[in-house]
Amino acid sequence: MKRARPFAPARPGRFVRAAWRGVLLATVVIVLVGIRHAAERLERRATADGLGRVDPSVLATLEFPAWADRRWTYEYEDLLTAFGEFEIDDVHALAALRESLEALSFVREVHRLEAVWPDELVLDLSLWRPVACVPVAHAGEGPTFFRAVSADGTLLTGFFERPPRVDDGWLPVLGPLDDRELLTLCSLGRAGDYLATPEHLDALDVALSLETSLAPAARERLGRIVIDASRARYASPEEPGIRLDLEDRRRVLFGRAPSAALPGERPVAAKWRSIADGLERFGDPRKDWDVLDVRWDVPDVWLRNEALADAGSGSSHARPY
């Protein structure tokens, strides 16, 4: 007698499996189409509500540092206001905005400029801090105003009737003051142009060295200063090279530019230590001076009161170049 086989459900056939796959695929397609339509509706609604566009003027709220010229703020805000709105995905407009910002004389670098959905602009930039200024001739009558200069020699926006202060000291003037050709050249320069003459570049070299070598108290005591580097590249034992003209008819003989690093030149750090020591002598009847020559390991000094010097101040005399 045969035994009956146990009951087992029938497996779905090949047709049934294909049908299920078709249903699943159709469902996925429907969902994707629905998502796309929803995104298009959201984009149309966002555009109608003013989203999907960016307005550069919202970046005008950037807070400039205290040492920045107020005119920089005006120029920056005018640029952003005049640029106008653009679509958030307009890469060409975003690149043009970056280029316009980088063209501002006082902008050192645009680190980040990014459009973020739905209507946000993100900006991160750094500014040039003025380190010196140059005299500018006016109508052939002499230096009547000054223009600030950055560490890389860029002429910055704005003019001043006198050398301005920045933080802990006056901006040194890159002289000389009596060279008509240099004064005229600076008067023709526009914001964003670079200093290029050897006289200005050597003087700027000294200004940068001054900023990093003198403490704030010493810079305050130094006061206003003109750096005349017109003879820097002719320096010799007989030719003092760079001259630093201080207030109250004082002069420092400096030698070559700090970056020259020629054999026999005294280290620039030692020169600034001698200058700082000389600044401490201001007002002392026995030690106050007219000329300080820091080119030598033992600086020469021309004292103001020769009678007291002869009485035993301990300082030597140098000819007042």
C-alpha positions in Angstrom: 0.0 0.0 0.0 1.5 3.4 -1.0 1.9 6.1 1.5 0.6 9.6 0.6 3.2 12.3 0.1 3.1 15.1 2.7 1.5 18.4 1.6 4.0 21.1 0.4 3.0 24.6 -0.9 3.7 25.1 -4.5 6.6 27.5 -5.4 5.8 30.6 -7.3 6.6 30.2 -10.9 9.0 32.3 -13.0 6.1 34.4 -14.2 5.0 35.4 -10.7 8.5 36.4 -9.7 8.9 38.6 -12.7 5.5 40.2 -11.9 6.7 41.1 -8.4 9.9 42.6 -9.8 7.9 44.7 -12.2 5.6 46.0 -9.4 8.6 46.9 -7.2 10.4 48.7 -10.0 7.2 50.6 -10.9 6.9 51.6 -7.2 10.5 52.9 -7.1 9.9 54.9 -10.3 6.8 56.4 -9.0 8.5 57.5 -5.7 11.5 59.0 -7.5 9.1 60.9 -9.9 7.2 62.1 -6.9 10.3 63.3 -5.2 11.4 65.1 -8.3 8.1 66.8 -8.7 8.1 67.8 -5.0 11.6 69.3 -5.4 10.5 71.2 -8.5 7.4 72.5 -6.6 9.7 73.5 -3.6 12.1 75.3 -6.0 9.3 77.2 -7.7 7.8 78.1 -4.3 11.3 79.1 -3.0 11.9 81.3 -6.1 8.5 82.9 -5.7 9.3 83.6 -2.0 12.6 85.2 -2.9 14.7 82.2 -2.0 17.3 80.6 -4.2 18.9 84.1 -4.7 21.6 85.7 -2.7 22.1 89.4 -1.9 25.7 90.4 -1.3 24.7 93.5 0.6 23.9 91.3 3.6 27.7 90.9 4.0 28.1 94.6 4.7 27.7 94.0 8.4 31.3 92.7 8.5 33.0 94.4 11.5 36.4 96.0 10.6 39.2 96.1 13.2 39.7 99.3 15.1 42.9 100.2 13.2 41.2 100.0 9.8 40.5 103.3 8.0 36.8 104.2 8.1 36.9 104.9 4.3 37.6 101.2 3.8 34.3 100.4 5.3 32.5 102.8 2.9 34.3 101.3 -0.1 33.5 97.8 0.9 29.8 98.5 1.6 29.4 100.4 -1.7 30.9 97.4 -3.6 28.5 94.9 -2.0 25.4 97.2 -2.5 26.2 97.9 -6.1 26.9 94.3 -7.1 23.2 93.2 -7.0 21.5 89.9 -6.3 22.2 86.7 -8.2 21.0 83.1 -8.4 22.5 81.0 -5.7 23.9 78.5 -8.2 25.4 81.2 -10.5 29.1 80.3 -10.1 30.2 83.0 -12.5 28.6 85.7 -10.4 30.1 84.3 -7.3 33.5 84.2 -8.9 33.1 87.8 -10.0 32.1 88.9 -6.5 35.3 87.2 -5.1 37.4 89.0 -7.8 35.8 92.3 -6.9 36.5 91.9 -3.2 40.1 90.8 -3.9 40.6 93.9 -6.0 40.0 96.2 -3.0 43.4 97.6 -2.0 43.0 96.7 1.7 41.8 93.1 1.3 44.7 90.8 1.8 43.0 87.5 1.0 39.5 86.1 0.6 39.7 82.9 2.4 36.2 81.7 1.8 33.2 83.0 -0.2 30.4 80.5 -0.5 26.7 80.5 -1.3 24.6 78.3 1.0 21.0 77.3 0.2 18.5 78.8 0.4 19.7 82.4 0.4 22.9 82.8 2.5 26.4 84.0 1.6 29.4 83.1 3.8 32.5 85.3 3.7 35.8 85.0 5.4 38.6 87.5 4.5 41.6 89.2 6.0 42.8 92.8 5.7 46.2 94.5 5.2 47.3 96.3 8.3 49.1 99.6 7.5 52.8 99.5 8.4 54.1 102.8 6.9 53.0 105.7 4.8 54.4 107.7 1.8 54.3 111.4 1.2 52.4 112.5 -1.9 53.0 115.7 -3.9 50.1 117.9 -4.6 50.0 120.2 -7.7 53.8 120.5 -7.6 53.7 122.3 -4.3 55.2 119.6 -2.0 54.0 116.8 0.2 50.7 117.9 1.5 49.2 114.5 2.4 50.1 110.9 3.0 48.9 107.5 1.8 49.2 104.4 4.0 51.2 101.3 2.8 50.8 97.6 3.6 53.6 95.2 4.4 53.9 94.1 0.7 54.1 97.7 -0.5 50.5 98.1 -1.6 49.1 101.7 -1.6 46.0 101.6 0.5 42.7 103.5 0.1 42.6 106.9 1.7 44.8 110.0 2.2 45.9 111.8 5.4 47.0 115.3 6.1 49.7 114.0 8.4 51.2 110.6 9.2 48.4 108.6 11.0 48.7 106.5 14.2 48.0 102.8 14.2 47.7 101.0 17.5 50.8 101.7 19.5 52.6 104.2 17.3 52.8 106.6 14.4 53.2 105.1 10.9 56.8 105.7 9.8 57.1 107.9 6.6 59.0 106.3 3.7 61.1 109.2 2.5 63.0 111.1 1.4 60.7 114.2 1.6 62.7 116.3 -0.8 62.9 114.1 -3.9 60.4 115.6 -6.3 60.6 112.7 -8.7 59.5 110.2 -6.0 56.8 112.5 -4.6 55.4 112.9 -8.1 55.5 109.2 -8.7 53.5 108.5 -5.5 51.0 111.2 -6.4 50.3 109.2 -9.7 49.8 106.0 -7.8 46.3 104.6 -7.2 45.0 102.5 -4.4 46.1 99.0 -5.1 49.3 99.9 -6.9 52.7 98.7 -5.5 55.8 100.6 -4.4 58.6 99.7 -6.8 61.6 102.1 -6.4 64.7 100.9 -4.4 64.3 103.9 -2.1 60.8 103.0 -1.1 61.5 99.2 -0.9 64.6 99.7 1.4 62.7 102.2 3.6 59.7 99.7 3.8 62.2 97.0 4.8 63.3 99.2 7.8 59.7 100.0 8.7 58.8 96.3 8.9 61.9 95.7 11.0 61.0 98.5 13.3 57.5 97.1 13.9 58.8 93.7 15.0 61.9 95.0 16.9 60.7 97.8 19.2 58.4 97.3 22.1 55.2 99.5 22.2 56.7 101.8 24.8 59.8 102.3 22.7 57.7 103.0 19.6 55.7 105.6 21.5 58.9 107.2 22.6 60.2 107.1 19.1 57.4 109.4 17.9 57.1 110.5 14.3 59.9 109.3 12.0 61.0 109.6 8.4 63.0 106.8 6.9 65.3 108.1 4.1 66.8 105.1 2.3 67.9 107.0 -0.8 71.5 106.2 0.0 71.0 102.7 1.4 72.7 100.9 -1.4 75.8 103.2 -1.3 76.4 102.5 2.4 80.1 102.4 3.4 82.2 103.4 6.5 82.1 107.0 5.1 78.5 106.9 3.8 76.0 106.3 6.6 73.4 104.8 4.2 69.9 104.9 5.7 69.0 107.8 7.9 66.1 107.8 10.4 65.0 111.4 11.1 63.2 111.7 14.4 61.3 114.6 16.0 63.2 117.4 17.8 66.0 117.3 15.1 67.4 113.9 16.0 68.9 111.5 13.5 69.9 107.8 13.5 72.5 106.5 11.1 71.3 103.0 10.2 73.5 101.6 7.4 72.0 99.2 4.9 68.5 97.8 4.7 67.8 94.9 7.2 67.4 92.3 4.5 70.7 93.2 2.8 72.7 90.9 5.1 76.0 91.9 3.5 79.3 90.9 5.1 80.5 93.3 7.8 77.0 94.7 8.4 76.0 94.9 12.1 73.0 92.6 12.9 69.8 94.5 12.6 68.6 93.3 16.1 71.7 94.9 17.6 71.0 98.1 15.8 67.5 98.3 17.2 68.7 97.5 20.7 71.1 100.5 20.4 68.2 102.7 19.2 66.0 101.5 22.1 68.8 102.4 24.5 69.2 105.8 22.8 65.5 106.4 23.3 65.9 105.9 27.0 68.3 108.9 27.0 65.7 111.4 25.8 65.6 114.3 28.3 68.7 113.4 30.2 71.0 116.5 30.0 74.1 114.3 30.1 73.1 111.7 27.6 70.6 113.3 25.2 71.8 113.3 21.6 71.4 114.8 18.2 73.0 112.0 16.1 73.2 108.3 17.0 75.3 106.0 14.7 74.2 102.4 15.3 76.3 100.9 12.5 79.1 100.0 14.9 79.4 97.5 17.8 79.9 100.4 20.1 77.5 103.1 18.7 78.8 106.6 18.2 76.7 109.5 19.6 76.8 113.2 19.1 75.6 114.7 22.4 73.4 117.8 22.7 75.3 119.3 25.6 78.9 119.1 24.7 80.0 120.9 28.0 78.4 118.1 30.0 79.9 115.5 27.7 83.4 116.8 28.2 82.7 116.8 31.9 82.5 113.0 31.8 79.3 111.6 30.3 81.3 108.7 28.9 80.0 109.0 25.4 82.0 109.6 22.3 81.4 112.2 19.6 80.6 111.5 15.9 80.3 114.0 13.2 76.6 115.0 12.6 76.1 113.9 9.0 
